[in-house]
Amino acid sequence: MITGALSKIPGLVENLDAGASVLELASGAGHGLAKLAAQYPEVALTGLDGDAYSITLAKGTVADAGHSDRVSFVQSTLEEFTETEKYDLIFINISWHEARDIDLATKNVRNALKPGGYFVISDFPFPAEKEGLRTIPARVMSGIQYFEAKIDDQLVSTETFVLMLEDYGFEEVDLFIISPVHNVIYGQK
Ligand SMILES: C[S@@+](CC[C@H](N)C(=O)[O-])C[C@H]1O[C@@H](n2cnc3c(N)ncnc32)[C@H](O)[C@@H]1O
């Protein structure tokens, strides 16, 4: 889960402890929001998801965990949200590959971050070269890729995410591996 991984990113924990403004994109059923709220009692959180039912589930998850006072919600697609210079941290867990227009979504993230704010992606690492498809984790990725093709998106390589952040002007871009099927890529505005 990405909440534990955030402590590996230089300077980020200090921000969270001090009461950062945080947006989780594609927040799904809200478990990431609830965990982060519990771990960092000073943060103010927003969950964004394009799906109304997911927002309903997430509100329930956050309420059951007793954090409703610090978590708000926005129903929007990744491509349509238009907030500006509001967040110290924007993160997304295993869903960035679901953006139907990843360039537009990246511009929206950049606009929504305060100067110096962090963008953190955790996602499935699809191999950059076809030779990489021979490993067992990559075979798992190939199965997921088949499913993604059916819903009009696709897994991309970690290298692609790094280049994308650099192309959009993010600084201090770096990555680390959480597991053979889960990488984290991050940068600062
Ligand atoms: C695989 S779930 C992951 C949920 C959550 N991040 C987690 O780790 O449990 C993907 C979520 O992304 C949302 N989603 C997919 N494409 C989206 C888009 N283009 N804009 C906004 N939300 C999107 C879905 O509604 C769903 O809640």
PDBQT file of the ligand as one rigid body, heavy atoms in Angstrom, charges set to zero:
ROOT
HETATM    1  C1  LIG A 201      -8.408  -0.209  -9.338  1.00  0.00    +0.000 C 
HETATM    2  S1  LIG A 201      -9.464   0.935  -8.494  1.00  0.00    +0.000 S 
HETATM    3  C2  LIG A 201      -8.271   1.489  -7.302  1.00  0.00    +0.000 C 
HETATM    4  C3  LIG A 201      -8.873   2.244  -6.167  1.00  0.00    +0.000 C 
HETATM    5  C4  LIG A 201      -7.876   2.751  -5.127  1.00  0.00    +0.000 C 
HETATM    6  N1  LIG A 201      -6.887   3.637  -5.700  1.00  0.00    +0.000 N 
HETATM    7  C5  LIG A 201      -7.211   1.592  -4.403  1.00  0.00    +0.000 C 
HETATM    8  O1  LIG A 201      -5.994   1.522  -4.400  1.00  0.00    +0.000 OA
HETATM    9  O2  LIG A 201      -7.921   0.776  -3.812  1.00  0.00    +0.000 OA
HETATM   10  C6  LIG A 201      -9.574   2.221  -9.708  1.00  0.00    +0.000 C 
HETATM   11  C7  LIG A 201     -10.420   3.438  -9.310  1.00  0.00    +0.000 C 
HETATM   12  O3  LIG A 201     -10.145   4.461 -10.274  1.00  0.00    +0.000 OA
HETATM   13  C8  LIG A 201     -11.348   5.108 -10.662  1.00  0.00    +0.000 C 
HETATM   14  N2  LIG A 201     -11.100   5.620 -12.017  1.00  0.00    +0.000 N 
HETATM   15  C9  LIG A 201     -10.748   4.913 -13.114  1.00  0.00    +0.000 A 
HETATM   16  N3  LIG A 201     -10.544   5.711 -14.169  1.00  0.00    +0.000 NA
HETATM   17  C10 LIG A 201     -10.781   6.975 -13.728  1.00  0.00    +0.000 A 
HETATM   18  C11 LIG A 201     -10.743   8.266 -14.340  1.00  0.00    +0.000 A 
HETATM   19  N4  LIG A 201     -10.382   8.417 -15.631  1.00  0.00    +0.000 N 
HETATM   20  N5  LIG A 201     -11.037   9.338 -13.588  1.00  0.00    +0.000 NA
HETATM   21  C12 LIG A 201     -11.385   9.202 -12.278  1.00  0.00    +0.000 A 
HETATM   22  N6  LIG A 201     -11.451   8.033 -11.646  1.00  0.00    +0.000 NA
HETATM   23  C13 LIG A 201     -11.144   6.917 -12.353  1.00  0.00    +0.000 A 
HETATM   24  C14 LIG A 201     -12.400   4.016 -10.561  1.00  0.00    +0.000 C 
HETATM   25  O4  LIG A 201     -13.687   4.573 -10.421  1.00  0.00    +0.000 OA
HETATM   26  C15 LIG A 201     -11.932   3.223  -9.350  1.00  0.00    +0.000 C 
HETATM   27  O5  LIG A 201     -12.492   3.714  -8.158  1.00  0.00    +0.000 OA
ENDROOT
TORSDOF 0
